[in-house]
Amino acid sequence: MNKVVLKNAGRREFLRAAPLAAAAGITLANSSFLAPMASAQGAANVGPAGFQLFRAQEIQDDAKALVGSPGNNNLVQGKNFAVVLTVETAKSAKEFEWHEGRDHILLVLDGETVYQVGGTPKGAHSIGPGEWHAPEAEGATTMTLEKGDMLVIPRGTLHKRSTAGTVTFTLISPQAA
């Protein structure tokens, strides 16, 4: 039996690994979920029970590659949740968004970004089933997220991100069944 042992794991390493471990736990509850995706992608990091292990070095290498060409790396996608590694530079959302069927768990790995969360939408419009946008929100809370910070945004909660510099983060998005 293979065993993974973390030596001298500090708080930051735990916070960096916890969301991915949670995602792996979700796949264990529904082990058939990742099997078709793994075989289609030829994923070497998918175990026999359908779990996936993302080593810290793999995540760091992916993040470095994204710094050169900011964007998203969809680590896991499926019917129950998604895990996305994102690097963005000087990017701001034009509108607030909210989702009826999915939550967001965001963990900042490097850099910082500003989130506006909550409030009452003004000028809301649907962009698809269960997906909404609004150009403004009255009463939103503004917060700056820095390396190591985690933000949990429940479904139905308005949110908008603005990044002046560069930020690297993981986004875990559980979806309604």
N, C-alpha and C positions, 0 to 999 in steps of 0.2 A: 504494500500500500504506500503510495506517495504521500508525503506530508509536507505542507508549506509552512516554514517557520520564519517569522519576522524577528530579526535581532535588532535590539535598540530602536524599535519603532517609536517615534515620537508622535505628539499630537497631530502635527501637520501631515505626517505620513498616514496616520489613521484616517484623518478627515479626507485625504485624497483618495484613499482606497475604499472607504465606507460606502459611498454611493455605488461603486462598481460591484462591491460585494453584495449590496442589497439587490442589485439587478441580477446577479448570479443566483441569489436566493429565490427570486421570483421565478427564474427559469427552472429551478429544481422542483417547484410546486407544479409546474406544467412542462415536464421534461420533453414531451413530444414537440413542443413549440419551436425549438431551434434546430431540430434534426434536419428538416428539409432545407432550411436556409444554409446550414453548415455544409451539407453535401453539395448544394448549388454553388456555394462560394469556395469550396475546398478549404474551409477554415481549419487550420492546424491547431487552434487553441480551443476547440470544442471537445469536451469530454464525452464519454460514453453515455452519461445521464443527460446530456444536452447542456451542461453548464459551460460557461466560458470564463477563462482566466485571462486578464489583461495585466501583464507585468508592468511595473513602474517604468522600466526602460522603454518598452513599446509605446507607452502613452507619451513619455518625454520625446521620443523620436518622432511620433506623429505630430505632436505639438510644434516641434522645431520645423518640420516640413510645412506646417500650416502658417507659421510666421512668415515664411517666404512668399506664400500665396494664401492670404487669409481666406477662410471659409469653414466648411463643416466636414467632419469625418464621421459618418454614421457608423458607430461601433456595433450597435445592435438595433435592429428594427423588427417589428412584428406586430401581432394583433393585440398584445397586452401592454407593451411599453416600448420606448425607444431610448437609447443612450447615444448622445451626440457629443463629440469633442469639437469645440469651436474656438477659432482665433479670429478676432475682428480688430480692425484698426480704423479710428476716426469714422465711426458709423453710428447713426442715430435713427431709430424708428420714426416714421412720419406720423404714425397713429398708435393709440393704445390698442391692445388686443385682449381678448379673453376667449376661453374655450369652455363649452358646456360639458365635454366628455374627457378632458385630460387635465392633469395637474402638471406642475413643473417643480423640479428640485434642481437648483443651480448651485454648483460649487466652483468658486473662483480658484484656479490653479496658479495664475500669475497675472499681474497687472491689476487694473481696477476698472469699474464701470458704475454708472449711476442708473438706478431703477426708480421709477415712479410706480407705486402699487396702490390699488384700491380706488375709492372714490366713486362718483356717479358719472356715467358716460354722457357726453353731449354730442348729438349728431351721429348716434350709433347706426351702423348698417351691417347686414350680414354679408360675409364673403363666401359662405358655403354652409353646409349643414353643421350646426353647432359652433361655428366660428364667426366671431364678431370683431369689428373695428370701430373706433370712434376717434375723431381728430382731437378731442379734448376730454378731460375728466375733472370734475369739480371735487376738491377735497382729497386728492391723491397724496400719499406720503412719499417723500423723496428720500432716498438713502444711497450712500456710496458703499459699494461692496469692494473689498480688497482681498488679496491673496489669503486663502484659508477660510473666507466667509462662505456661509451656505444660506440660501434663501429658498423657502418652500412657499410656492404660490398655488393655493387650492384652485380647482376648476371653478370657473365663474368669476374669478378675481381679475380686474383690469390690471394690466402691466405694460410698461414701456421701458426700453433700455436705450441709453445713450453712452457711447464710449468715445472719449476725447483722444486718448492715447491708444494703447494696445491692451487687450485682455484675452486671456486663455481660460476657458471654463468647460466643465462637463455639464450637460443638461440631461436629466433623467425625466422622462415624461410618461408616467403610468396613464393608461387609457381605460375608460369605462368598458366593462365586459359587454 
